[in-house]
Amino acid sequence: MWRSPAISIFNHSFTTFCQALRMRKAMILVLLAAALTLPALAAEVKKEGEAKKGEPGTNVDMPYLMAPLTNAEGKLAGYAYLSTRLTALSDTYALAVREKLAFIQDVMVRDVNGATIATPDDPEKVDIAGLEKRLLSDATKVMGAGKVKLITVCSVNVAPLHPVQTPARDVPPDQMIPAGTTPKNPIKSRCDG
């Protein structure tokens, strides 16, 4: 029976490959390649409601900001402690942000102390969307256009200036604080995944 040379070469190389030692080596390489690439592919799938974040190496956790909260009369009502994260467009820009962190922080502190960060209807609720826009503008002033992607307000902790004392044991029910009150600001960090 006549065979073409291509089939003979294929059969010889396939027979050589299927020997136990060579097959083990090939399987180890395939499994190693799969083990290294599958986690990277799984990390790219983004779920709805997941925290805002950039590529690895582009996130810069900013120092806490302390912003005054004023009431309708313009008097100090408390302070909001803000945890923020800046996302640069690339990891090289993130390094530049880290170098100019003190200057960015200075502009942000001046901004949150110059104008209120609260919503117009409630002096203890922080306008997160508006604040993120303002802080992004502040960071862009220092860094220049096209270097900062976004600012995320991770968490907000409000400390009233005159906190309400814990009620006494025998407080009438009509004077008790309702147990089911919803928080005005995010409780869980928006930066955790």
C-alpha distance (Angstrom), angle and dihedral (degrees) to the residues before:
residue distance angle dihedral
M1 . . .
W2 3.77 . .
R3 3.85 121.2 .
S4 3.75 127.6 -171.2
P5 3.81 116.5 -116.1
A6 3.83 91.0 -118.4
I7 3.79 92.0 59.2
S8 3.80 91.3 47.1
I9 3.81 91.8 51.6
F10 3.82 91.3 47.2
N11 3.81 92.9 48.4
H12 3.81 92.4 48.2
S13 3.85 93.9 48.9
F14 3.82 92.1 43.5
T15 3.81 91.0 50.3
T16 3.80 90.7 49.0
F17 3.81 91.4 48.7
C18 3.80 93.6 49.8
Q19 3.77 93.5 59.5
A20 3.80 111.2 115.5
L21 3.82 100.3 -110.9
R22 3.80 96.0 46.4
M23 3.80 91.9 43.7
R24 3.82 90.4 53.3
K25 3.80 91.5 50.9
A26 3.80 91.6 49.4
M27 3.82 92.5 48.2
I28 3.80 91.4 49.6
L29 3.81 90.2 53.0
V30 3.82 92.1 47.6
L31 3.81 92.5 48.4
L32 3.80 91.8 46.0
A33 3.81 91.3 50.9
A34 3.83 90.9 48.4
A35 3.81 92.1 47.9
L36 3.79 91.0 52.6
T37 3.82 98.4 44.7
L38 3.82 103.3 38.9
P39 3.84 96.5 66.5
A40 3.80 89.8 50.4
L41 3.79 91.1 51.5
A42 3.80 91.7 46.7
A43 3.81 91.1 51.1
E44 3.80 91.2 58.1
V45 3.81 93.0 62.1
K46 3.80 105.9 95.6
K47 3.78 119.7 -158.0
E48 3.79 123.7 -144.5
G49 3.79 111.9 -96.2
E50 3.79 92.5 21.7
A51 3.76 117.7 145.9
K52 3.79 118.5 -86.3
K53 3.75 109.6 -106.2
G54 3.74 140.5 146.2
E55 3.76 134.3 -133.2
P56 3.80 116.7 -54.8
G57 3.79 110.4 -75.8
T58 3.80 95.5 23.3
N59 3.83 98.3 87.4
V60 3.80 118.9 92.9
D61 3.80 118.1 -171.4
M62 3.77 106.8 -140.3
P63 3.81 124.6 -144.6
Y64 3.80 115.4 -98.1
L65 3.79 117.7 -82.1
M66 3.78 120.9 -144.4
A67 3.79 111.5 -153.7
P68 3.81 126.7 -176.5
L69 3.81 118.8 -123.0
T70 3.79 116.5 -149.8
N71 3.79 129.5 -165.1
A72 3.82 127.7 -131.8
E73 3.82 91.7 -79.7
G74 3.80 91.1 54.1
K75 3.80 93.5 -109.3
L76 3.78 121.7 137.7
A77 3.82 110.2 -94.4
G78 3.80 100.9 171.6
Y79 3.77 145.6 -57.6
A80 3.79 133.1 -82.6
Y81 3.79 116.7 -145.8
L82 3.79 108.0 -151.7
S83 3.77 127.4 -162.1
T84 3.81 111.4 -161.9
R85 3.79 138.7 178.8
L86 3.79 125.9 -154.8
T87 3.81 119.3 -151.0
A88 3.79 116.2 -156.7
L89 3.79 124.1 -156.7
S90 3.82 92.5 -115.5
D91 3.77 140.0 5.9
T92 3.81 91.4 -104.8
Y93 3.81 89.8 55.8
A94 3.81 88.3 48.1
L95 3.81 88.6 58.5
A96 3.79 89.6 50.9
V97 3.82 89.4 50.0
R98 3.80 90.3 53.0
E99 3.81 89.5 51.9
K100 3.83 91.6 52.5
L101 3.80 96.3 37.3
A102 3.82 94.4 118.2
F103 3.81 91.9 53.2
I104 3.81 92.6 47.4
Q105 3.80 90.3 48.2
D106 3.81 91.2 49.9
V107 3.82 92.5 53.9
M108 3.81 91.2 46.3
V109 3.81 93.3 50.0
R110 3.80 90.6 50.4
D111 3.80 90.3 49.3
V112 3.83 97.9 50.2
N113 3.81 90.5 45.4
G114 3.80 93.5 47.0
A115 3.80 99.8 53.5
T116 3.78 132.5 21.5
I117 3.79 120.0 -94.2
A118 3.81 94.4 -162.4
T119 3.77 126.8 101.2
P120 3.81 114.9 -101.0
D121 3.82 93.5 -116.2
D122 3.82 99.4 46.9
P123 3.83 124.4 31.8
E124 3.83 92.2 -158.9
K125 3.82 96.3 53.1
V126 3.80 116.8 83.8
D127 3.81 118.6 -136.8
I128 3.81 94.1 -130.1
A129 3.82 98.0 179.5
G130 3.81 92.5 48.7
L131 3.80 91.9 44.4
E132 3.81 92.1 51.3
K133 3.81 90.2 53.1
R134 3.81 91.5 49.2
L135 3.81 93.9 47.6
L136 3.82 91.1 46.9
S137 3.80 88.6 53.3
D138 3.82 89.7 49.5
A139 3.81 92.8 50.9
T140 3.80 91.1 46.6
K141 3.82 90.3 53.2
V142 3.79 90.3 58.0
M143 3.81 100.1 36.7
G144 3.79 100.9 34.4
A145 3.79 130.2 -120.1
G146 3.79 120.8 -48.1
K147 3.81 98.6 23.6
V148 3.81 104.8 86.1
K149 3.80 118.1 60.3
L150 3.81 102.6 -175.7
I151 3.79 147.3 -28.4
T152 3.79 119.6 -133.1
V153 3.78 122.6 -161.0
C154 3.81 99.3 -141.5
S155 3.79 101.6 -174.9
V156 3.79 140.1 -4.4
N157 3.80 123.2 -153.7
V158 3.79 115.9 -174.6
A159 3.80 119.9 -156.3
P160 3.82 112.6 -170.4
L161 3.79 116.6 -139.5
H162 3.81 92.1 -131.4
P163 3.81 106.7 26.6
V164 3.77 118.5 -157.6
Q165 3.78 112.1 -105.5
T166 3.77 120.0 -117.2
P167 3.80 106.0 -91.8
A168 3.76 119.9 -109.5
R169 3.77 120.7 -102.7
D170 3.76 96.5 -102.1
V171 3.80 102.3 48.2
P172 3.81 115.1 151.3
P173 3.83 112.1 -111.5
D174 3.81 93.2 -116.8
Q175 3.84 90.5 60.4
M176 3.83 96.5 48.1
I177 3.79 121.5 108.1
P178 3.82 109.9 -110.6
A179 3.81 112.2 -103.8
G180 3.81 96.4 -144.5
T181 3.79 99.1 57.8
T182 3.77 112.5 140.7
P183 3.80 118.8 -128.1
K184 3.79 116.4 -107.0
N185 3.81 96.4 -146.1
P186 3.81 131.2 39.2
I187 3.80 113.0 -76.6
K188 3.81 98.3 -167.6
S189 3.79 119.4 55.6
R190 3.79 113.1 -97.2
C191 3.82 89.7 -149.2
D192 3.80 97.1 62.2
G193 3.75 115.8 92.6
